[in-house]
Amino acid sequence: MEKGLVLLYEDFGEAWLSPLKKSGIKLLGLHADPRRAGVGEFLDFVEGNRALIGRFEKSGIRVEYKLHTLNYLLPRELFASDSALFRMNQRGERTDDYNACPSSAEALALIERGAERLARLLRQSSRRYHFWLDDDLGGDIRCRCPKCRGLSAAEQNIRFCEAMLRGLRRYDAKATLSFLVYGEEAVGRELPEGLFPEYAPFKRRHDISLAEEENAAYRARCESLINRCGGEESEILEYFLSYDYAAFCKDGKRTAEDIAYYRSLGVGFLTTFTVFPEKNYVEKHGYEGIMKYALL
């Protein structure tokens, strides 16, 4: 099981190169928090930092971009001229708040073309893509139009991801795409070819291990997803180094238990958000936690 880190793009810098090389971590995800920055800002960042990203990759560290992309691929400004592209809420109203209508051929075609265009702009070297849907954190934001109301949240999301993958594969014929699951939604079937599960149990109890009873539902959902859709391409996206990095540096027992559990399921990749509450947080507490995580 390969382990990696995920940083907010604004925390990325040359100072991370040496500790990552020392730790042996060879996978780095860069993320834009959609509440603070959009895909456009992230593209500006990538363009301005290509040389530095290239230095990481020449050092053997694979860099992948993890982005909530749907409101970029299907711009919200289109709602005024064609609201049928967008989802219908429980009140029977079309709304541009989240995602789109997965029964709209026009919406899926726009998403497909947008995914190809975004891939060409990013020029990511890895063939594992993480173009996520809107950040609902596991909420129920299905389209409830007459054509969609019989589709589960997972089935609707699969349609969006298949459209994105078609676009990606016009840029890179061997591209694969993450199917992000927060742990609230059920996935009742195998994923289509080219999609791999990325399980991110955001609402679990993070101060206790997954083995504890209060996390039983997230453990069961994880096992179901990995057993049905997993394999060597499956990925877990955790929050081990975000909630209390200082405490992890001192102990880390709970994280060690969870990592052993994920490894026992045959998961191929494990990444963790490494998001801190203040600037220079890692410099204050040291990189020991990064080294410890790498060794688990």
Long-range contacts (C-beta under 8 A, 24 or more apart in sequence): 1-262, 1-263, 1-267, 1-268, 1-269, 1-270, 2-26, 2-27, 2-268, 2-269, 2-270, 3-27, 3-259, 3-269, 3-270, 3-271, 3-272, 3-293, 3-294, 3-296, 4-28, 4-29, 4-269, 4-270, 4-271, 4-272, 5-29, 5-241, 5-271, 5-272, 5-274, 5-290, 5-293, 6-30, 6-31, 6-66, 6-237, 6-271, 6-272, 6-273, 6-274, 6-275, 7-31, 7-274, 7-275, 8-32, 8-33, 8-275, 9-37, 9-42, 9-45, 10-37, 10-45, 11-274, 11-275, 11-276, 12-49, 12-52, 13-52, 14-52, 14-55, 15-283, 16-56, 17-55, 17-56, 17-59, 17-61, 19-287, 19-290, 19-291, 20-56, 20-59, 20-61, 20-290, 21-59, 21-60, 21-61, 22-287, 22-291, 23-287, 23-290, 23-291, 23-293, 23-294, 24-294, 25-61, 25-290, 25-294, 26-60, 26-61, 26-62, 27-61, 27-62, 27-64, 27-269, 27-271, 28-56, 28-61, 28-62, 28-63, 28-64, 29-63, 29-64, 29-65, 29-66, 29-130, 29-271, 30-63, 30-64, 30-65, 30-66, 31-65, 31-66, 31-67, 31-273, 32-67, 32-68, 34-68, 34-71, 34-134, 34-135, 35-135, 38-71, 38-72, 39-67, 39-69, 39-72, 39-118, 40-72, 42-67, 43-121, 43-122, 46-121, 46-122, 57-125, 62-125, 62-126, 63-124, 63-125, 63-126, 64-124, 64-126, 64-128, 64-129, 64-130, 65-122, 65-124, 65-129, 65-130, 66-130, 66-132, 66-178, 66-237, 67-130, 67-131, 67-132, 68-132, 68-133, 68-134, 68-135, 69-114, 69-115, 69-118, 69-131, 69-132, 69-133, 69-164, 70-99, 70-100, 70-111, 70-132, 70-133, 70-134, 70-160, 71-134, 72-114, 72-118, 73-110, 73-111, 73-114, 73-115, 73-118, 73-131, 73-164, 74-100, 74-107, 74-110, 74-111, 74-114, 78-110, 82-106, 85-110, 87-141, 87-142, 87-143, 87-144, 87-145, 87-148, 88-143, 88-144, 88-145, 88-148, 89-144, 90-144, 92-144, 94-145, 97-141, 98-134, 98-136, 98-141, 99-133, 99-134, 99-136, 99-141, 99-143, 99-156, 99-160, 100-143, 100-160, 101-143, 101-145, 101-147, 101-148, 102-143, 102-148, 102-151, 102-155, 102-156, 102-157, 102-159, 102-160, 103-143, 103-145, 103-147, 103-148, 103-151, 103-159, 108-159, 108-160, 108-163, 109-163, 111-160, 111-163, 111-164, 111-167, 112-163, 112-164, 112-166, 112-167, 113-167, 114-167, 115-163, 115-164, 115-165, 115-166, 115-167, 115-168, 116-167, 116-168, 116-170, 116-171, 117-167, 119-167, 119-168, 119-171, 119-172, 119-175, 120-171, 127-172, 127-174, 127-175, 127-176, 128-176, 128-178, 128-196, 128-233, 129-164, 129-168, 129-175, 129-176, 129-177, 129-178, 130-177, 130-178, 130-180, 130-198, 131-164, 131-168, 131-177, 131-178, 132-178, 132-180, 133-157, 133-160, 133-161, 133-180, 136-182, 137-182, 137-202, 137-203, 138-182, 138-183, 138-184, 138-185, 138-202, 138-203, 139-184, 152-185, 152-186, 152-188, 153-185, 154-181, 154-185, 154-186, 154-187, 154-188, 157-185, 158-191, 158-192, 158-195, 161-195, 162-192, 162-195, 165-194, 165-195, 169-194, 176-233, 178-235, 179-229, 180-237, 181-221, 181-225, 183-217, 183-218, 183-221, 183-222, 186-221, 186-224, 187-224, 187-225, 187-228, 187-229, 189-228, 190-228, 190-229, 191-229, 196-229, 196-231, 196-233, 196-234, 196-235, 197-225, 197-226, 197-229, 197-230, 197-234, 197-235, 198-234, 198-235, 198-236, 198-237, 199-225, 199-226, 199-234, 199-235, 199-236, 199-237, 200-236, 200-237, 200-238, 201-238, 202-239, 206-239, 206-243, 207-243, 207-244, 207-254, 208-254, 209-254, 209-257, 209-258, 209-261, 210-257, 210-258, 210-261, 211-257, 211-261, 219-261, 222-262, 222-265, 223-265, 226-265, 226-266, 226-267, 227-265, 230-265, 230-266, 230-267, 230-268, 231-266, 231-268, 232-266, 232-268, 233-268, 233-269, 234-266, 234-267, 234-268, 234-269, 235-267, 235-268, 235-269, 235-270, 235-271, 236-262, 236-267, 236-269, 236-270, 236-271, 237-271, 237-272, 237-273, 238-270, 238-271, 238-272, 238-273, 239-272, 239-273, 240-272, 240-273, 240-293, 241-272, 241-273, 241-274, 241-289, 241-290, 241-293, 242-272, 242-273, 242-274, 242-275, 242-276, 245-274, 245-276, 245-281, 245-282, 245-285, 245-289, 246-285, 248-289, 248-292, 248-293, 249-285, 249-286, 249-288, 249-289, 249-292, 252-289, 252-292, 252-293, 252-296, 255-293, 255-296, 256-296, 259-296, 260-296
